[in-house]
Amino acid sequence: MDKQELSRPVTAVENKDHCLDHLRAAACLMVVVIHTTSRYLVEPGREAYRLLFAGLNTFAGSAVALFIFISGVALTLRYHQKTLGFTTFLRRRMNKILPSYLFWAFFYLWMINRGMWIKDGLSSLGAAFLGFSMYHLYYIVIILQLYLLFPLLLRLHEKLPYFWLPLLFVLLGVWTEKQAVMLGPWRITDRFCLTYGGYFSLGIFAGMRWARWRELLGKLRLGLLALWVGIGSAAALQVFTQFSPRYEDLGVFGGYRYLIFAVASILYLSSAADWSDLRGWAGLNHGLERISRQSLDIYFVHPLLLALMDRIWGRLPAAHDPVRFITTFVAVFGGAMLFASMKEKILKKVRTVKGVHCGI
């Protein structure tokens, strides 16, 4: 295969596979749920609905692991058994994400976390590069590292196409997460790609046998649902007792709660996305495809909208927590989609004008 093969358009068959769009849209919704519910866990005086929000936060908590798994699958479906030009691949990936990441990292440093700039001075610039200027940017740091390693990881999985390889990366991630690696005042362990590498490796493993993966999980769907609900409920109770002053921390699953539930979520939600894809619901496919297409912009902008909503709530009479949560979630997610749609339209106009001007 020559390098021109890498730039070929996606085929009609691939266009009909909405499974990854459904998964990516679910992960996008989950990210907003995590950040919208977090305050109800940590702020005192919110005991009445703490169990509800612990459940929502826990069941949505595997969003980053799901995003990383999806990236592994999508890249493998595109490049498996093809000649992969590292420079071409890396340029495409970086051009897609890096400019937006740098803009938002320094935007949040200046507009939201200006105190970090005042406190740490020029060192805060380095922290911004590592995603410390806003709580959600660490995922982008991880995914950029995984892009750098993907050609090597793909070759490794092609040479060793066995399930024990993702398991090895998961165990390596467990070990890495336990290390306290510091850069000045900042802990950077959760910025290492190895910490989340097991989910990416599992995505590569699944992508190399995507049809069989979907078929197998489809047969196990009900069992995976029971497993997902059972583990998630136990994990939610642990989160509830962790943040509640009235109860002692249950310590469910030890320090491995996130890992265990993340794997259960990946398996069940993959089967659920496959089920919804097979139903062939055109309206659902269109809506989730739109969220999937705009997921990066939604991911970048939603903390800004959440901060704005907090200021708005500060000027309004106190509302019941469920009402406040639902209102905030709808406003933040809807505002993020509106922002992404407006950006899409502006870019289309710019590209159209540029194309006509250049005689294309």
C-alpha distance (Angstrom), angle and dihedral (degrees) to the residues before:
residue distance angle dihedral
M1 . . .
D2 3.80 . .
K3 3.78 126.5 .
Q4 3.81 91.9 -97.9
E5 3.81 87.2 68.9
L6 3.81 89.0 66.3
S7 3.79 91.6 60.5
R8 3.79 96.6 49.5
P9 3.85 115.4 123.9
V10 3.76 119.4 -101.5
T11 3.78 110.4 -91.2
A12 3.78 125.6 -117.6
V13 3.80 90.3 -108.8
E14 3.79 90.5 56.8
N15 3.80 90.5 47.1
K16 3.82 89.9 58.4
D17 3.81 92.0 55.5
H18 3.80 102.0 90.9
C19 3.81 94.7 164.2
L20 3.81 95.1 102.2
D21 3.81 91.1 44.1
H22 3.80 89.2 54.8
L23 3.81 91.7 47.8
R24 3.80 93.4 47.4
A25 3.81 92.2 47.7
A26 3.81 90.0 50.1
A27 3.81 90.6 50.8
C28 3.81 90.3 49.1
L29 3.82 92.1 52.6
M30 3.79 90.0 46.2
V31 3.81 93.0 54.2
V32 3.80 91.5 55.9
V33 3.82 90.7 46.8
I34 3.83 90.9 52.8
H35 3.77 94.4 52.9
T36 3.81 94.1 40.5
T37 3.81 93.9 52.5
S38 3.83 99.0 40.5
R39 3.82 95.4 86.5
Y40 3.81 91.1 56.1
L41 3.82 89.5 60.0
V42 3.79 100.6 47.1
E43 3.82 104.0 34.3
P44 3.84 116.0 89.4
G45 3.78 120.5 -121.6
R46 3.81 95.8 39.4
E47 3.82 99.2 102.9
A48 3.82 96.6 124.5
Y49 3.80 95.5 74.9
R50 3.80 101.2 17.0
L51 3.82 93.6 112.6
L52 3.82 90.8 52.3
F53 3.79 92.4 51.5
A54 3.81 92.2 42.6
G55 3.81 87.0 57.8
L56 3.80 94.3 47.6
N57 3.79 92.2 45.5
T58 3.79 93.2 47.9
F59 3.81 97.4 47.0
A60 3.80 89.5 47.8
G61 3.80 93.2 41.5
S62 3.79 97.2 92.9
A63 3.83 93.1 64.9
V64 3.82 96.1 112.0
A65 3.81 92.3 47.6
L66 3.80 88.4 49.7
F67 3.82 92.0 49.6
I68 3.82 90.5 51.4
F69 3.81 91.8 47.7
I70 3.82 89.9 50.6
S71 3.80 90.7 51.0
G72 3.80 90.4 53.3
V73 3.81 92.0 49.8
A74 3.82 95.7 44.6
L75 3.81 94.9 48.2
T76 3.81 91.7 46.5
L77 3.81 93.2 49.5
R78 3.80 88.6 52.9
Y79 3.80 101.4 42.5
H80 3.83 107.6 24.0
Q81 3.82 111.4 120.1
K82 3.80 91.8 6.1
T83 3.79 131.7 106.5
L84 3.78 104.4 -95.5
G85 3.80 115.1 -153.7
F86 3.81 103.2 -156.3
T87 3.81 95.7 -154.7
T88 3.81 93.6 48.1
F89 3.79 92.2 45.2
L90 3.79 93.9 47.8
R91 3.81 93.8 46.7
R92 3.80 91.6 52.9
R93 3.78 93.8 47.4
M94 3.79 95.2 45.5
N95 3.81 94.0 44.7
K96 3.78 88.8 54.5
I97 3.79 98.2 51.3
L98 3.81 114.5 10.8
P99 3.87 100.1 70.5
S100 3.81 92.2 49.3
Y101 3.79 91.4 44.9
L102 3.80 93.8 52.3
F103 3.80 91.6 46.8
W104 3.80 93.9 51.6
A105 3.82 94.5 40.4
F106 3.80 92.3 57.6
F107 3.81 93.0 36.2
Y108 3.81 90.7 58.1
L109 3.81 90.7 43.6
W110 3.79 90.6 56.3
M111 3.81 102.7 33.7
I112 3.81 105.5 31.8
N113 3.79 110.6 16.5
R114 3.78 99.4 34.5
G115 3.80 88.0 138.6
M116 3.79 89.6 69.6
W117 3.82 89.0 56.5
I118 3.82 91.3 48.5
K119 3.81 93.2 46.8
D120 3.81 101.6 40.6
G121 3.82 102.8 26.0
L122 3.78 117.0 -165.7
S123 3.82 92.7 -2.4
S124 3.80 87.3 68.8
L125 3.82 87.7 68.3
G126 3.79 89.4 63.4
A127 3.79 89.1 45.9
A128 3.82 89.3 53.5
F129 3.81 90.0 55.5
L130 3.81 87.5 55.3
G131 3.80 92.8 49.6
F132 3.80 99.5 -105.7
S133 3.80 93.6 127.7
M134 3.82 89.8 81.2
Y135 3.78 131.3 18.9
H136 3.82 97.4 -120.2
L137 3.82 100.9 49.0
Y138 3.81 95.9 84.2
Y139 3.81 88.7 84.2
I140 3.81 91.2 63.3
V141 3.81 90.8 50.9
I142 3.81 89.2 53.4
I143 3.80 95.6 46.2
L144 3.82 92.5 49.4
Q145 3.81 89.3 55.1
L146 3.80 90.8 48.5
Y147 3.81 89.8 52.2
L148 3.79 88.5 56.3
L149 3.80 90.9 51.6
F150 3.82 99.0 38.2
P151 3.85 98.6 94.8
L152 3.81 89.8 51.7
L153 3.81 93.2 43.9
L154 3.80 92.2 48.2
R155 3.80 91.0 51.4
L156 3.81 89.9 48.0
H157 3.81 92.4 51.4
E158 3.80 91.1 47.3
K159 3.82 89.7 53.4
L160 3.82 93.0 42.9
P161 3.84 106.8 30.6
Y162 3.78 94.9 174.4
F163 3.80 132.5 123.1
W164 3.78 92.3 -125.4
L165 3.82 89.7 70.5
P166 3.86 95.1 66.9
L167 3.81 87.1 42.1
L168 3.80 89.4 54.6
F169 3.81 90.7 51.4
V170 3.82 90.3 48.8
L171 3.81 90.7 53.9
L172 3.80 90.1 46.4
G173 3.81 88.2 52.7
V174 3.81 90.8 51.7
W175 3.81 90.1 53.5
T176 3.82 93.1 45.4
E177 3.81 93.2 49.6
K178 3.81 90.1 55.9
Q179 3.81 92.4 58.2
A180 3.81 117.2 95.9
V181 3.80 101.4 -143.1
M182 3.80 111.7 173.2
L183 3.78 133.8 -165.5
G184 3.78 104.5 -166.1
P185 3.82 106.1 -56.4
W186 3.83 93.0 -17.0
R187 3.80 127.1 92.3
I188 3.80 106.3 -140.1
T189 3.81 100.6 179.8
D190 3.80 91.8 104.3
R191 3.83 88.5 53.1
F192 3.82 91.7 63.4
C193 3.79 112.6 102.1
L194 3.81 89.6 -142.0
T195 3.81 89.5 67.9
Y196 3.82 89.5 65.0
G197 3.80 97.7 23.0
G198 3.80 93.5 107.5
Y199 3.81 92.0 67.1
F200 3.82 91.1 48.8
S201 3.80 91.0 48.2
L202 3.81 89.9 49.6
G203 3.82 88.1 51.7
I204 3.81 91.3 53.0
F205 3.81 90.0 47.3
A206 3.82 91.3 50.5
G207 3.81 93.7 43.5
M208 3.81 92.2 55.2
R209 3.82 89.2 59.9
W210 3.81 100.2 22.7
A211 3.81 98.5 150.3
R212 3.82 92.9 48.9
W213 3.82 90.7 43.0
R214 3.79 91.5 55.3
E215 3.80 92.4 44.6
L216 3.80 93.3 50.8
L217 3.81 94.9 46.3
G218 3.80 89.2 46.6
K219 3.80 89.5 59.5
L220 3.81 90.8 48.2
R221 3.83 96.0 42.9
L222 3.83 98.7 114.4
G223 3.79 92.5 45.4
L224 3.80 90.9 47.9
L225 3.81 89.6 49.8
A226 3.81 91.0 53.7
L227 3.81 90.2 46.8
W228 3.82 92.1 48.2
V229 3.82 93.1 48.8
G230 3.81 93.4 44.2
I231 3.80 97.1 48.1
G232 3.81 91.8 39.5
S233 3.80 92.8 51.7
A234 3.81 92.2 49.6
A235 3.81 90.4 46.8
A236 3.82 91.0 48.6
L237 3.79 90.7 53.9
Q238 3.78 89.3 51.2
V239 3.83 91.2 50.8
F240 3.81 90.0 47.6
T241 3.82 93.5 52.7
Q242 3.80 90.9 43.1
F243 3.81 92.2 60.2
S244 3.81 100.3 30.3
P245 3.82 116.1 93.1
R246 3.81 90.0 -153.7
Y247 3.81 99.2 62.9
E248 3.77 137.2 48.9
D249 3.81 116.0 -114.3
L250 3.82 107.9 -93.1
G251 3.81 92.0 -151.0
V252 3.83 92.7 -146.8
F253 3.84 112.2 -170.9
G254 3.79 90.4 2.3
G255 3.79 110.5 -116.1
Y256 3.79 93.1 -25.1
R257 3.80 100.0 76.7
Y258 3.81 94.7 113.0
L259 3.81 94.5 47.2
I260 3.80 95.8 47.7
F261 3.78 95.0 46.1
A262 3.83 92.9 42.1
V263 3.81 91.1 57.8
A264 3.82 91.1 45.8
S265 3.82 89.4 49.7
I266 3.81 93.5 49.3
L267 3.80 91.6 51.4
Y268 3.81 97.3 44.9
L269 3.80 97.8 39.2
S270 3.82 89.7 48.7
S271 3.81 89.1 55.9
A272 3.83 91.3 44.6
A273 3.82 91.6 50.6
D274 3.79 89.7 49.7
W275 3.82 90.2 50.6
S276 3.82 93.0 50.9
D277 3.81 90.5 46.2
L278 3.80 91.7 53.0
R279 3.80 90.9 52.4
G280 3.82 88.5 68.1
W281 3.82 95.9 -143.7
A282 3.80 102.7 172.7
G283 3.81 96.1 -163.8
L284 3.81 93.1 49.0
N285 3.79 91.8 45.4
H286 3.79 91.3 51.6
G287 3.81 94.2 48.2
L288 3.80 95.3 46.1
E289 3.80 91.7 43.4
R290 3.79 88.6 55.7
I291 3.82 92.2 50.8
S292 3.80 89.3 46.5
R293 3.81 92.3 50.3
Q294 3.81 91.8 49.3
S295 3.81 96.3 38.5
L296 3.81 96.4 109.0
D297 3.81 93.3 53.6
I298 3.80 90.8 43.9
Y299 3.79 89.2 51.3
F300 3.79 93.6 50.8
V301 3.83 99.1 44.6
H302 3.81 105.5 36.9
P303 3.86 97.0 83.7
L304 3.81 88.8 56.0
L305 3.81 90.5 53.5
L306 3.79 90.4 45.3
A307 3.81 90.0 54.3
L308 3.80 89.7 50.0
M309 3.80 90.9 50.5
D310 3.81 90.3 51.7
R311 3.81 89.0 55.9
I312 3.79 91.1 48.2
W313 3.81 92.0 50.3
G314 3.80 88.8 49.7
R315 3.81 89.1 63.6
L316 3.82 95.8 45.7
P317 3.81 131.8 75.6
A318 3.81 113.6 -88.9
A319 3.80 114.1 -83.6
H320 3.80 131.0 -160.5
D321 3.79 109.9 -88.0
P322 3.85 96.3 -116.8
V323 3.82 90.5 50.5
R324 3.78 91.3 47.3
F325 3.81 92.0 47.4
I326 3.81 95.5 49.3
T327 3.80 92.7 45.0
T328 3.81 92.1 47.5
F329 3.81 93.8 46.5
V330 3.81 93.5 49.9
A331 3.81 92.5 45.9
V332 3.80 94.6 46.3
F333 3.79 97.5 43.8
G334 3.80 93.2 40.9
G335 3.80 91.1 47.0
A336 3.80 91.4 48.8
M337 3.81 91.4 51.6
L338 3.80 90.2 47.6
F339 3.82 90.0 51.8
A340 3.82 91.3 48.3
S341 3.83 92.0 48.2
M342 3.80 92.4 49.5
K343 3.81 90.6 49.1
E344 3.80 89.9 49.7
K345 3.81 92.3 52.4
I346 3.80 93.1 47.1
L347 3.80 92.2 49.5
K348 3.80 91.6 48.5
K349 3.79 90.6 53.4
V350 3.80 91.9 47.0
R351 3.79 91.6 49.1
T352 3.81 91.7 46.8
V353 3.79 92.9 51.1
K354 3.80 91.1 45.0
G355 3.80 91.3 49.4
V356 3.83 94.0 51.3
H357 3.80 91.5 44.5
C358 3.81 91.3 53.0
G359 3.79 92.5 46.0
I360 3.81 94.1 -114.1
